[in-house]
Amino acid sequence: MKVADLLETRRENWRELEQLCTLLEGPSRRKAPAPAIARFSVLYRTACADLALADAYQLPPSTVHYLHQLVGRAHNQLYRTRTFDMTTWLHELFVRVPRRLFGDNCLRLAFVVFWGVFLLSAITAYHSPEFAERVMGASMMGQLEENFSEPITGRRADIGGGMAGFYVYNNTGIGLRCFAFGLLFGIGGLYVTVFNAAAIGAAFGHMGTVPEPQHFFHFVTAHGPFELTAVVLSAAAGMRLGFSLVDTRGYTRTASLRRAADETMPTMGAAMVMFFLAALIEGFLSPSGAPYSLKAAVAVLSAGMLMFYFVILGYPREE
């Protein structure tokens, strides 16, 4: 049989495939029965073969063009981009992610290390100026004292957006360093976490000894919970990557690193959201002349939201 005659016998299949494409392109595609979907895939493969024959044997251009359009139309339906499902997205964000984070031992380790070193450094710097100078350096101490020597009265509204962008860049850089250094078999992540916790704690402790400490705390209180929690999350994500190179659980190091990378995505995603929220607060509310009671209320609300997300939503329970 000639190729032209063979393809002529397939026209009925082409028309059927056209009808199925029309069905799947319409709003009722979700109601399409399973046999129709199975038939669609068979007809699609057949049309691809017909197109190859028509093109190879140089059949009339109109036939080749028709088959090109038909195959492309069917391809778009078979490999359709997955639509955004709000229910699935909310379930991932508020059910699966907090439960993963709740059971993450690296996050627990980063939390204990960061806050333990932070509190120890703050208390020591409060009672020992020499310790604060060794940790922060004399120039940094002088800059902090100068920056917060005057009351917080606010800044111009047009500067807030630019400063929020700067805080996103600066704070995210700290988080990325904690994350990246974790690849040094987890030890690098621990080192950077301890270093940042000691420096931040020393700053808090030292500023508690200056003549007007309320100026400093007037600025840092509102955005502190989100920002510091984001640093802890970044450190935990980096540690998980680094520790996966040490304890591979029977996988190759490359495979173990890939598995750990999948597990760290929720942690880094949560950290990015918190860095962004902290930058917004730091750019607009923290430097404003709003009363301290309002900033403290925002800090308490932020801490409550974090506790609810990580503990209440994260606590394991049966489906």
C-alpha positions as CSV (number, residue, x, y, z in Angstrom):
1,M,0.0,0.0,0.0
2,K,1.3,3.5,-0.8
3,V,2.0,5.9,2.0
4,A,-0.6,8.3,0.6
5,D,-3.3,5.6,0.6
6,L,-2.2,4.5,4.1
7,L,-2.5,8.0,5.5
8,E,-5.9,8.5,3.8
9,T,-7.2,5.6,5.9
10,R,-6.1,7.4,9.0
11,R,-8.3,10.5,8.5
12,E,-11.0,9.1,10.7
13,N,-8.5,8.9,13.5
14,W,-7.4,12.4,12.9
15,R,-10.9,13.7,13.1
16,E,-11.5,11.7,16.3
17,L,-8.3,13.2,17.8
18,E,-9.5,16.7,16.9
19,Q,-12.8,16.1,18.7
20,L,-10.9,14.9,21.8
21,C,-8.6,18.0,21.7
22,T,-11.7,20.2,21.6
23,L,-13.1,18.3,24.6
24,L,-9.9,18.6,26.6
25,E,-9.5,22.3,25.7
26,G,-12.9,23.1,27.2
27,P,-14.0,23.7,30.8
28,S,-15.4,20.1,31.0
29,R,-11.9,18.5,30.6
30,R,-11.9,17.4,34.2
31,K,-15.0,15.3,33.6
32,A,-13.5,13.5,30.6
33,P,-13.9,9.7,31.1
34,A,-10.9,7.5,31.5
35,P,-11.4,5.5,28.2
36,A,-11.4,8.8,26.3
37,I,-8.1,9.8,27.9
38,A,-6.6,6.5,27.1
39,R,-7.9,6.7,23.5
40,F,-6.5,10.2,23.2
41,S,-3.0,9.0,24.1
42,V,-3.2,6.2,21.5
43,L,-4.4,8.6,18.8
44,Y,-1.7,11.1,19.7
45,R,1.1,8.5,19.2
46,T,-0.5,7.4,15.9
47,A,-0.7,11.0,14.6
48,C,3.0,11.5,15.5
49,A,3.8,8.5,13.3
50,D,1.6,9.7,10.5
51,L,3.3,13.1,10.6
52,A,6.7,11.5,10.3
53,L,5.6,9.4,7.3
54,A,4.0,12.4,5.6
55,D,7.1,14.5,6.1
56,A,9.5,11.8,5.0
57,Y,7.6,11.0,1.8
58,Q,6.9,14.6,1.0
59,L,3.2,14.4,0.8
60,P,1.2,17.6,-0.1
61,P,2.2,20.5,2.1
62,S,-1.5,21.0,3.2
63,T,-1.5,17.5,4.7
64,V,1.8,18.0,6.5
65,H,0.7,21.4,7.8
66,Y,-2.6,19.9,9.1
67,L,-0.8,17.1,10.9
68,H,1.7,19.6,12.4
69,Q,-1.1,21.6,13.8
70,L,-3.0,18.5,15.1
71,V,0.1,17.0,16.8
72,G,1.0,20.3,18.3
73,R,-2.5,20.8,19.6
74,A,-2.6,17.3,21.1
75,H,0.9,17.8,22.6
76,N,-0.3,20.9,24.4
77,Q,-3.1,18.9,26.0
78,L,-1.0,15.8,26.9
79,Y,1.8,17.9,28.5
80,R,-0.3,20.6,29.9
81,T,1.2,22.9,32.5
82,R,-0.1,21.9,35.9
83,T,-2.6,24.4,37.2
84,F,-2.1,26.1,40.5
85,D,-4.1,24.3,43.2
86,M,-4.8,26.6,46.2
87,T,-5.9,23.7,48.4
88,T,-2.7,21.7,47.8
89,W,-0.6,24.8,48.3
90,L,-2.2,25.7,51.6
91,H,-1.9,22.1,52.8
92,E,1.8,22.1,51.9
93,L,2.4,25.5,53.6
94,F,0.4,25.0,56.8
95,V,0.5,21.2,57.4
96,R,3.5,19.5,55.8
97,V,6.1,22.2,56.1
98,P,5.7,23.0,59.9
99,R,5.6,19.3,60.7
100,R,8.9,18.8,58.8
101,L,10.4,21.7,60.7
102,F,9.1,20.5,64.0
103,G,10.9,17.1,63.6
104,D,14.1,18.6,62.2
105,N,17.0,17.8,64.6
106,C,19.3,20.2,62.8
107,L,16.8,23.0,63.5
108,R,16.7,22.1,67.2
109,L,20.5,22.1,67.3
110,A,20.8,25.5,65.6
111,F,18.1,26.9,67.9
112,V,19.9,25.7,71.1
113,V,23.4,26.8,69.9
114,F,22.2,30.2,68.6
115,W,20.1,31.3,71.6
116,G,22.5,29.7,74.1
117,V,25.5,31.6,72.8
118,F,23.4,34.8,72.3
119,L,22.2,34.9,75.9
120,L,25.7,34.0,77.3
121,S,27.3,36.7,75.1
122,A,24.7,39.3,76.0
123,I,25.1,38.7,79.8
124,T,28.9,38.6,79.6
125,A,29.0,41.8,77.5
126,Y,26.7,43.6,79.9
127,H,29.0,42.9,82.8
128,S,32.3,43.1,81.0
129,P,33.0,45.9,78.5
130,E,36.3,44.2,77.6
131,F,34.4,41.1,76.3
132,A,32.2,43.3,74.1
133,E,35.2,45.0,72.7
134,R,36.9,41.8,71.9
135,V,33.8,40.4,70.2
136,M,32.6,43.5,68.3
137,G,35.7,45.7,68.0
138,A,36.0,49.2,69.3
139,S,34.9,50.8,66.0
140,M,31.7,48.8,65.9
141,M,30.9,49.7,69.5
142,G,31.5,53.4,68.8
143,Q,29.3,53.2,65.7
144,L,26.4,51.6,67.5
145,E,26.6,54.1,70.3
146,E,26.6,57.0,67.8
147,N,23.7,55.6,65.8
148,F,21.5,55.3,68.8
149,S,22.6,58.3,70.8
150,E,19.5,60.2,69.8
151,P,15.8,59.2,70.2
152,I,14.1,57.3,67.4
153,T,11.9,60.0,65.7
154,G,11.3,58.4,62.3
155,R,12.7,58.9,58.8
156,R,11.1,60.3,55.6
157,A,8.5,58.1,54.0
158,D,10.3,58.0,50.7
159,I,13.3,56.4,52.3
160,G,11.5,53.5,53.9
161,G,11.1,51.4,50.8
162,G,14.8,51.8,49.9
163,M,15.9,50.9,53.4
164,A,13.6,47.8,53.4
165,G,15.3,46.7,50.2
166,F,18.7,47.2,51.9
167,Y,17.7,45.2,54.9
168,V,16.5,42.3,52.7
169,Y,19.9,42.4,50.9
170,N,21.9,42.6,54.1
171,N,20.0,40.2,56.3
172,T,19.6,37.6,53.6
173,G,23.4,37.8,53.1
174,I,23.8,36.8,56.7
175,G,21.4,33.9,56.3
176,L,23.1,32.8,53.1
177,R,26.5,32.8,54.8
178,C,25.1,30.6,57.6
179,F,23.6,28.3,54.9
180,A,26.7,28.1,52.7
181,F,29.2,27.6,55.5
182,G,27.1,24.6,56.6
183,L,28.4,22.7,53.5
184,L,31.8,22.4,55.3
185,F,30.5,19.1,56.8
186,G,28.3,21.0,59.2
187,I,31.2,22.4,61.2
188,G,31.3,25.6,59.2
189,G,27.6,26.2,59.8
190,L,28.2,25.8,63.6
191,Y,31.1,28.2,63.5
192,V,29.1,30.9,61.6
193,T,26.1,30.4,63.9
194,V,28.2,30.8,67.0
195,F,30.0,33.8,65.6
196,N,26.8,35.6,64.6
197,A,25.1,34.7,67.9
198,A,28.1,36.0,69.9
199,A,28.3,39.3,67.9
200,I,24.5,40.0,68.1
201,G,24.4,39.1,71.8
202,A,27.4,41.3,72.6
203,A,25.7,44.2,70.8
204,F,22.5,43.7,72.9
205,G,24.5,43.4,76.1
206,H,26.7,46.4,75.4
207,M,23.9,48.6,74.4
208,G,22.2,47.8,77.7
209,T,25.0,49.7,79.5
210,V,25.0,53.0,77.5
211,P,23.4,56.1,79.0
212,E,20.3,55.9,76.8
213,P,19.7,52.1,76.1
214,Q,16.0,52.6,75.3
215,H,17.0,54.2,71.9
216,F,18.6,50.9,70.8
217,F,15.8,48.7,72.0
218,H,13.2,51.0,70.6
219,F,14.6,50.2,67.2
220,V,15.3,46.4,67.4
221,T,12.4,45.2,69.3
222,A,9.7,45.0,66.6
223,H,11.7,43.1,63.8
224,G,13.9,41.0,66.1
225,P,11.7,37.8,66.3
226,F,11.4,37.4,62.6
227,E,15.0,38.3,61.8
228,L,16.7,36.2,64.4
229,T,14.5,33.2,63.7
230,A,15.4,33.5,60.0
231,V,19.1,33.3,60.9
232,V,18.5,30.2,62.9
233,L,16.6,28.6,60.1
234,S,19.3,29.4,57.6
235,A,22.0,27.9,59.9
236,A,19.9,24.7,60.3
237,A,19.5,24.3,56.6
238,G,23.2,24.6,56.1
239,M,24.0,22.1,58.8
240,R,21.6,19.6,57.3
241,L,23.5,19.8,54.0
242,G,26.9,19.5,55.7
243,F,25.9,16.6,58.0
244,S,24.6,14.7,55.0
245,L,28.2,14.5,53.7
246,V,29.3,12.9,57.0
247,D,26.3,10.6,57.7
248,T,25.3,9.4,54.2
249,R,23.0,6.6,55.5
250,G,24.4,4.2,52.9
251,Y,24.0,6.5,49.9
252,T,26.9,8.0,48.0
253,R,27.8,11.5,49.1
254,T,26.2,13.1,46.0
255,A,23.0,11.2,46.5
256,S,22.9,12.0,50.2
257,L,23.5,15.7,49.4
258,R,20.6,15.7,47.0
259,R,18.3,14.1,49.5
260,A,19.3,16.6,52.1
261,A,18.8,19.5,49.6
262,D,15.1,18.4,49.2
263,E,14.7,18.3,52.9
264,T,16.2,21.8,53.4
265,M,13.9,23.5,50.9
266,P,11.0,24.1,53.4
267,T,13.5,25.5,55.9
268,M,15.1,28.0,53.5
269,G,11.6,28.9,52.2
270,A,10.5,29.7,55.7
271,A,13.7,31.7,56.3
272,M,13.2,33.8,53.2
273,V,9.6,34.7,54.2
274,M,10.8,35.7,57.6
275,F,13.7,37.8,56.3
276,F,11.2,39.6,54.1
277,L,8.8,40.3,56.9
278,A,11.6,41.5,59.2
279,A,12.8,43.8,56.4
280,L,9.4,45.4,56.1
281,I,9.1,46.0,59.8
282,E,12.7,47.3,60.0
283,G,12.2,49.6,57.1
284,F,9.0,51.2,58.2
285,L,8.0,50.5,61.8
286,S,11.3,50.1,63.7
287,P,12.7,53.6,62.7
288,S,9.4,55.3,63.2
289,G,8.4,57.5,66.1
290,A,5.6,55.1,67.0
291,P,5.3,54.4,70.8
292,Y,7.4,51.5,72.2
293,S,4.2,49.8,73.3
294,L,3.2,49.4,69.7
295,K,6.6,48.0,68.7
296,A,6.6,45.6,71.7
297,A,3.1,44.5,70.7
298,V,4.3,43.7,67.2
299,A,7.2,41.7,68.6
300,V,4.9,39.7,70.9
301,L,2.5,39.1,68.0
302,S,5.4,38.0,65.8
303,A,6.7,35.6,68.4
304,G,3.2,34.2,68.9
305,M,2.8,33.6,65.2
306,L,6.2,31.8,65.1
307,M,5.2,29.6,68.1
308,F,1.9,28.8,66.5
309,Y,3.5,27.9,63.2
310,F,6.4,25.8,64.5
311,V,4.8,24.2,67.6
312,I,1.0,24.1,67.2
313,L,0.9,23.4,63.5
314,G,4.1,21.4,63.6
315,Y,3.3,19.1,66.4
316,P,2.9,15.6,64.9
317,R,-0.6,14.2,64.8
318,E,-2.4,11.5,62.9
319,E,-4.0,12.4,59.5
